[in-house]
Amino acid sequence: MADKPSAGAYWAANIRLISLCLVIWFVCSYVLGILMRPSLKDISVGGADLGFWFAQQGSIYTFLVLIFFYAWRMNKIDKDFGVEE
């Protein structure tokens, strides 16, 4: 990881992964929970409409899944670039 092209590629992969995770979380919390709530009101999850569920619970569950996905994927990226612990 001492040479510059490798360091740049490592950080590019890291930023790409962070961007992907943020986009997924934004879609689940903002788009599905707020913007699409009226169109998701006919689908029921646990007694509440799907839009409300995404606003209250779905974005939190998505965030937790994204934490584990990010850790798993970063470990793989670290191994690919030779900077694993």
C-alpha positions as CSV (number, residue, x, y, z in Angstrom):
1,M,0.0,0.0,0.0
2,A,3.1,2.2,-0.1
3,D,2.7,3.3,-3.7
4,K,0.3,6.1,-4.7
5,P,-1.8,4.3,-7.4
6,S,-2.6,1.5,-5.0
7,A,-3.6,4.0,-2.2
8,G,-5.7,5.9,-4.7
9,A,-7.5,2.7,-5.8
10,Y,-8.0,1.6,-2.2
11,W,-9.7,4.9,-1.3
12,A,-11.7,4.9,-4.5
13,A,-13.1,1.5,-3.6
14,N,-13.8,2.6,-0.1
15,I,-15.6,5.8,-1.3
16,R,-17.6,3.7,-3.9
17,L,-18.7,1.3,-1.1
18,I,-19.7,4.2,1.2
19,S,-21.6,5.9,-1.6
20,L,-23.5,2.7,-2.4
21,C,-24.5,2.2,1.3
22,L,-25.7,5.8,1.6
23,V,-27.8,5.5,-1.6
24,I,-29.4,2.3,-0.4
25,W,-30.1,3.8,3.0
26,F,-31.5,7.0,1.4
27,V,-33.8,5.1,-0.8
28,C,-35.2,3.0,2.1
29,S,-35.6,5.8,4.6
30,Y,-36.5,8.8,2.4
31,V,-37.9,7.5,-0.8
32,L,-39.8,4.5,0.5
33,G,-40.7,6.0,3.9
34,I,-41.7,9.5,2.8
35,L,-42.1,10.0,-0.9
36,M,-43.7,6.7,-1.8
37,R,-45.7,6.3,1.4
38,P,-49.1,7.1,-0.2
39,S,-48.6,4.5,-2.9
40,L,-47.5,1.9,-0.4
41,K,-50.4,2.3,2.0
42,D,-52.3,-0.7,0.6
43,I,-49.6,-3.1,1.6
44,S,-49.7,-4.1,5.2
45,V,-46.7,-5.2,7.4
46,G,-47.4,-6.0,11.0
47,G,-50.6,-4.1,11.1
48,A,-49.2,-0.9,9.6
49,D,-48.9,0.2,6.0
50,L,-45.5,-0.5,4.2
51,G,-44.6,3.2,3.9
52,F,-45.1,3.8,7.6
53,W,-43.1,0.6,8.4
54,F,-40.2,1.8,6.3
55,A,-40.3,5.2,8.0
56,Q,-40.4,3.7,11.5
57,Q,-38.6,0.3,11.3
58,G,-37.4,-0.5,7.8
59,S,-34.8,2.3,7.7
60,I,-33.3,1.1,11.0
61,Y,-33.2,-2.5,9.9
62,T,-31.7,-1.5,6.6
63,F,-29.0,0.5,8.5
64,L,-28.1,-2.5,10.6
65,V,-27.8,-4.7,7.6
66,L,-25.7,-2.1,5.9
67,I,-23.3,-2.0,8.9
68,F,-22.6,-5.7,8.6
69,F,-22.4,-5.5,4.8
70,Y,-19.9,-2.6,5.0
71,A,-17.7,-4.5,7.5
72,W,-17.8,-7.7,5.4
73,R,-17.0,-5.8,2.2
74,M,-14.3,-3.6,3.7
75,N,-12.6,-6.7,5.0
76,K,-12.5,-8.1,1.5
77,I,-11.3,-4.8,0.0
78,D,-8.6,-4.7,2.7
79,K,-7.4,-8.2,1.8
80,D,-7.4,-7.3,-1.9
81,F,-5.1,-4.3,-1.3
82,G,-3.0,-6.1,1.4
83,V,-3.9,-3.8,4.3
84,E,-5.8,-6.4,6.4
85,E,-5.2,-6.6,10.1
